[in-house]
């Protein structure tokens, strides 16, 4: 993590900001820029990316992947009609 302090601030104060932000948002900070101007402190921060798994609704079920499906459910997914918003060649349909 990168912490930059601009102005007259103690490193313990910057650490207190780190702890406050990580506790408040329940995420890890990637960068923190503390700008002290008199009695005001401007905090510019960025959190680390949160990994996520895509969840889709397929055949009435919310799923991430189809790895654990049996043959019947896999066949049901293969037979379903797949809709798209595009026209030919994946292009969006032009409205007149």
N, C-alpha and C positions, 0 to 999 in steps of 0.2 A: 504494500500500500504506500502511496506517495502522499505526504502531508507538506504543504507549502504554507508558511506563515509570512504575511506581509503586515508590517506595523510592529507595535510593541506588545508582543504576547509571549507568555511563558509556555514552554513545551508541555507542561502539565495541563494548561488550559486547552491546548489543541487536543491532547489525549482525552480530556473530559468531553470535548465535542465529538470525538470519534466514538466514545462509549455511548453518549447520548443518542447519536444518529443510528448506530447499529442496534441499540436496544429498541428505539422507537419504531423503526421500520423492519426489524428482524431480518436484516440483510447485512452482508459484509461490504465495507467501503472499498472502492478501488482507488479513488483519489479524493483528497480534501484540500481545498484552498481556503485558508482563513485570512481575511483582510480586516485588520483592526483599525478603526478610525475613531479615535477618542473613546467614547463609551459604547460605540456601536461595533458589532462584529458581523461581517458579511460572510456567509458560508456558501461556498460553491462546491458541490460534491457529486460524485458519480459512484453508483453501486456496481458490484460485479454482476455479470449476467447470470440469470437464473435458468438452469436447464429445465426444459419442459418436454413433455411427450405430446404429440398431436393426438387429439381424441376426435373421432368421427362417429356419426350415427349411421350404422350400416344394418340393414334389415331389422330395424327396431331396437338395436342394442348400441350402447356407447362403448366403443372399443378403441384401443390404441393401435394394436396390430391384430392380424388374423392368424398368428402363429399357432395358437392353441385350439383352433376351431376343428371340429370333426369334418368328415367328408361331406355330409349332408349340408351343413351350414356353409361350407366353402362353395358347394354347387349352387346354393341359394344366392350367394353373393355374385357368382359368375353369371347367373341367369337374369339378374335384375336389370331394369332399364336404367342406363346412366344418362343423366341430363347434363346439358352444358348451356352456357349463355352465348357461346360464339356461333358464328355462321360457318361458312366453308373455311377450311384451313385454319381453324382456331381464331379467325377474325371476328370481331364484333359485328353484328348485323346493323346495317345502316337504316335508320328510320327516315322516311320522307316527310 
